[in-house]
Amino acid sequence: MSAETIGATGLAGRYATALFDLAGSGGLLDQVAGDLGRLNAMIEASADLARMIRSPAISRGDQGRAMAAILEKAGMCELTRNFVGTVAQNHRLFALGAMIAAYQGLLAAQRGESTAEVVTATPLTDKQIEQISKSLKKATGSNIAIDAKVDASVLGGMIVKIGSRMVDSSLRTKLEQMRFAMKGIA
C-alpha cells in the first residue's frame, strides 16, 4: 500500500510520505519509526533542542550540523539522519514534529492500527504502554499504537484520545469538577 492511498497531506504529509516510501523500499519502516519516536521524545524533553529547531534566527547550516551531531550520537540509522538533514537544509525543522506524527500515522494506517494519544503527568514505562495498548485493543477491537505525551499540568491520571473520542481521567479535571461542584454548595 503506498502512502498516497493512506492520505498524508500538507507540508508535513509530503515529507512524511517521501520518508515512508523510502523506508518501505529499504525495509526500514520500523527502524525509522523507532528513530523518529526517540527523536520526538528528545525534542519534548529538551527545551533547548525544541528552541533550536523552531528558531528562524539559527542558520540552516548550524541547524543541520547540530541535528547531524545529535542523531549520530543517538545512533540513528542513515536514512533518518539523511531525512532530518534534508529537512534542515530546506529550513523546515520547525515542522519536524508534524512530520514525525504524519509518518507514524502512515505506518499505523498501513498496519490497520488506530493511534491513541495518551497524556500523563510523568513518562510511561514500556510495560505501562503495553498494558494501555492491550486495554484499548480490547475496548476498540483493533490494534492501537500509543503516542505517549507528558504534560505535568495533568497532575495525575491520564487523558486518552482516539480519533474524535476522548477519555479524561486526569486529576486536574477531577479537581476542576470538584471546584465547580463546591461553588454550587456555597
Beta strands, then each sheet from edge to edge (+ up, - down):
strand 1: 114-120
strand 2: 144-150
strand 3: 158-162
strand 4: 165-168
sheet 1: 2+ 1+ 3- 4+
end
